[in-house]
């Protein structure tokens, strides 16, 4: 994701089922800390060089990315469409301590995401 050159999109989407830890990851990337979080009903957005990258290199050498922590509730997913055109990559988050309860929801969400027509045409779209 990180470079000093030009790229078409600059948005990294943090996606996954509700309660997976997307908001905690967002704040860890932005601030290097893990605050207490609650289930989100609105996205968190920010343009920054991730905390660990900023500390390893001079932050001014790297172009900041737009990070979007999007809520996992299925009713909110249609609102994701506006981010797809500028998506550089997707980080799909699943809580490893709660796989038994989240596996079906995560699998369905991931299938929907991979079937998304707006993303199918994007070549080399990293999905982590």
Residue pairs with C-beta under 8 A, 6 or more apart in sequence:
1 12
1 65
1 88
1 89
1 126
2 49
2 50
2 53
2 62
2 63
2 65
3 62
3 63
4 61
4 62
4 63
7 88
8 86
8 88
9 85
9 86
9 87
9 88
10 63
10 64
10 65
10 66
10 86
10 88
11 65
11 66
11 67
11 68
11 83
11 86
11 87
11 88
12 65
12 66
12 67
12 68
12 87
12 88
12 89
12 90
12 91
13 68
13 70
13 80
13 83
13 87
13 89
13 90
13 91
14 22
14 25
14 26
14 67
14 68
14 69
14 70
14 91
14 93
15 22
15 70
15 72
15 80
15 90
15 91
15 92
15 93
15 109
15 113
16 22
16 72
16 92
16 93
16 94
16 106
16 109
17 72
17 94
17 102
17 105
17 106
17 109
18 39
18 71
18 72
18 73
18 105
19 39
19 72
19 95
19 98
19 102
20 72
20 93
20 94
20 95
20 102
20 106
21 93
21 95
22 40
22 69
22 70
22 71
22 72
22 93
23 37
23 40
23 44
23 69
24 34
24 35
24 37
25 69
25 91
25 93
26 44
26 46
26 67
26 69
27 33
27 34
27 35
27 37
28 34
28 51
29 48
29 50
29 51
29 52
29 67
30 46
30 48
30 50
30 51
30 67
31 51
32 51
32 52
32 55
39 71
40 69
40 71
41 71
41 73
41 76
42 71
43 68
43 69
43 70
43 71
44 68
44 69
45 66
45 67
45 68
45 69
46 66
46 67
47 64
47 65
47 66
47 67
48 54
48 64
48 65
48 67
49 59
49 62
49 63
49 64
49 65
50 65
53 59
53 62
54 62
65 88
66 86
68 83
70 76
70 79
70 80
70 83
72 105
72 109
74 109
77 109
77 112
81 118
84 116
84 118
84 119
85 118
87 119
87 122
87 125
88 125
88 126
89 125
89 126
89 127
89 128
90 113
90 125
90 126
90 127
90 128
91 128
92 106
92 109
92 110
92 113
92 127
92 128
94 102
94 106
95 102
113 119
113 127
114 127
119 125
